[in-house]
Amino acid sequence: MSNNLLKGKRGIITGALDENSIAWKVAEKAHEQGATFVLTNAPIAMRMGEINALAEKTNSKIIPADATSIEDLTKLFTEAQEVLGGKIDFVLHSIGMSVNIRKNIPYTESNYDYFSKGIDVSAMSLHKMLAVAKKLDAINDWGSVVALTYMAAQRTYPFYTDMADIKAMLESIARSFGYHYGVEKKVRVNTVSQSPTKTTAGSGIKGFGDFYDYADAISPLGNASAEDCANYCITLFSDLTRMVTMQNLFHDGGYSSTGVSNEIMMKMGE
Ligand SMILES: NC(=O)c1ccc[n+]([C@@H]2O[C@H](COP(=O)([O-])OP(=O)(O)OC[C@H]3O[C@@H](n4cnc5c(N)ncnc54)[C@H](O)[C@@H]3O)[C@@H](O)[C@H]2O)c1
């Protein structure tokens, strides 16, 4: 279904690793809604080559960039404007990685080199992207930047370990940079706090399957899918939400406002 919500808009979409990635769905939806965009991911993530199929399907170019490298990001924003023929209107930050989670290290025993790496890749990369874009004046007035986050930034989920702190930082960067970029250029910066979703990053978390079912049973609408998340991101890239900025927006089927559901109560009584 296309309403051409993003007709004429140019974007940069990070983080499409395979067809389960939230970013993959965002790219498909943005294409459906009339946007043109470049796809980007860390050079190492491209070895699998799956992103080529998405590029072909959405008629978009791929510009590799490690989101921790100012040099790569400068090249990304410069080339994206050349390829797309003008300034950028929307950016999706869909990047997350914790070595502590990957290696199953408990939160209280976090390895600090891994912790720093996680911060750089998953949170500071948003600051770097915004700083590079602002320096190059690469984003149009009223442009929209969305980063994906998780509710462990507000409430404790023991298995989410250092990513909880990293997501809190990501959300704070969205607010802080959103202020400065808003005042200067009317550029909007928001985070979308998504339900647990079966992707490579999601499924890497210990006990993810059980937790996915638990969240589904708590949420009045059930867990929001990657496709639903993509639809929500499209609204945030569109002009229909032009006064929304510096917000952390829950996209979780009502999970974040529910204490307990009857379904869970019944399970506890079994
Ligand atoms: N899956 C979930 O349950 C869930 C829930 C809430 C929020 N999120 C967030 O959604 C975002 C996307 O994750 P996903 O679930 O689609 O998983 P995913 O594994 O498909 O995407 C993560 C992406 O980050 C990229 N990446 C890692 N290091 C990078 C670097 N140095 N430079 C550039 N890119 C790099 C990976 O290559 C990958 O494409 C993440 O921020 C994640 O934390 C996921």
PDBQT file of the ligand as one rigid body, heavy atoms in Angstrom, charges set to zero:
ROOT
HETATM    1  N1  LIG A 301      15.572  -7.036  17.968  1.00  0.00    +0.000 N 
HETATM    2  C1  LIG A 301      15.079  -6.510  19.061  1.00  0.00    +0.000 C 
HETATM    3  O1  LIG A 301      14.505  -7.208  19.916  1.00  0.00    +0.000 OA
HETATM    4  C2  LIG A 301      15.190  -5.032  19.280  1.00  0.00    +0.000 A 
HETATM    5  C3  LIG A 301      14.329  -4.387  20.192  1.00  0.00    +0.000 A 
HETATM    6  C4  LIG A 301      14.473  -3.012  20.408  1.00  0.00    +0.000 A 
HETATM    7  C5  LIG A 301      15.454  -2.302  19.726  1.00  0.00    +0.000 A 
HETATM    8  N2  LIG A 301      16.275  -2.956  18.838  1.00  0.00    +0.000 N 
HETATM    9  C6  LIG A 301      17.322  -2.193  18.149  1.00  0.00    +0.000 C 
HETATM   10  O2  LIG A 301      17.081  -2.181  16.764  1.00  0.00    +0.000 OA
HETATM   11  C7  LIG A 301      18.320  -1.896  16.097  1.00  0.00    +0.000 C 
HETATM   12  C8  LIG A 301      18.487  -2.857  14.923  1.00  0.00    +0.000 C 
HETATM   13  O3  LIG A 301      18.677  -4.171  15.384  1.00  0.00    +0.000 OA
HETATM   14  P1  LIG A 301      17.952  -5.440  14.746  1.00  0.00    +0.000 P 
HETATM   15  O4  LIG A 301      17.170  -6.068  15.859  1.00  0.00    +0.000 OA
HETATM   16  O5  LIG A 301      17.283  -5.109  13.472  1.00  0.00    +0.000 OA
HETATM   17  O6  LIG A 301      19.187  -6.440  14.511  1.00  0.00    +0.000 OA
HETATM   18  P2  LIG A 301      20.256  -6.585  13.320  1.00  0.00    +0.000 P 
HETATM   19  O7  LIG A 301      21.300  -7.490  13.878  1.00  0.00    +0.000 OA
HETATM   20  O8  LIG A 301      19.571  -7.018  12.081  1.00  0.00    +0.000 OA
HETATM   21  O9  LIG A 301      20.834  -5.109  13.123  1.00  0.00    +0.000 OA
HETATM   22  C9  LIG A 301      21.949  -4.578  13.849  1.00  0.00    +0.000 C 
HETATM   23  C10 LIG A 301      22.827  -3.915  12.820  1.00  0.00    +0.000 C 
HETATM   24  O10 LIG A 301      23.906  -3.177  13.407  1.00  0.00    +0.000 OA
HETATM   25  C11 LIG A 301      24.956  -3.227  12.443  1.00  0.00    +0.000 C 
HETATM   26  N3  LIG A 301      26.237  -2.818  13.001  1.00  0.00    +0.000 N 
HETATM   27  C12 LIG A 301      26.940  -3.412  14.004  1.00  0.00    +0.000 A 
HETATM   28  N4  LIG A 301      28.112  -2.772  14.186  1.00  0.00    +0.000 NA
HETATM   29  C13 LIG A 301      28.152  -1.745  13.292  1.00  0.00    +0.000 A 
HETATM   30  C14 LIG A 301      29.101  -0.725  12.982  1.00  0.00    +0.000 A 
HETATM   31  N5  LIG A 301      30.271  -0.630  13.651  1.00  0.00    +0.000 N 
HETATM   32  N6  LIG A 301      28.830   0.152  11.981  1.00  0.00    +0.000 NA
HETATM   33  C15 LIG A 301      27.659   0.083  11.284  1.00  0.00    +0.000 A 
HETATM   34  N7  LIG A 301      26.716  -0.865  11.539  1.00  0.00    +0.000 NA
HETATM   35  C16 LIG A 301      26.970  -1.773  12.521  1.00  0.00    +0.000 A 
HETATM   36  C17 LIG A 301      24.951  -4.707  12.064  1.00  0.00    +0.000 C 
HETATM   37  O11 LIG A 301      25.738  -5.005  10.922  1.00  0.00    +0.000 OA
HETATM   38  C18 LIG A 301      23.462  -4.938  11.846  1.00  0.00    +0.000 C 
HETATM   39  O12 LIG A 301      23.077  -4.667  10.522  1.00  0.00    +0.000 OA
HETATM   40  C19 LIG A 301      19.420  -1.985  17.173  1.00  0.00    +0.000 C 
HETATM   41  O13 LIG A 301      19.731  -0.692  17.645  1.00  0.00    +0.000 OA
HETATM   42  C20 LIG A 301      18.727  -2.771  18.260  1.00  0.00    +0.000 C 
HETATM   43  O14 LIG A 301      19.295  -2.562  19.543  1.00  0.00    +0.000 OA
HETATM   44  C21 LIG A 301      16.148  -4.288  18.589  1.00  0.00    +0.000 A 
ENDROOT
TORSDOF 0
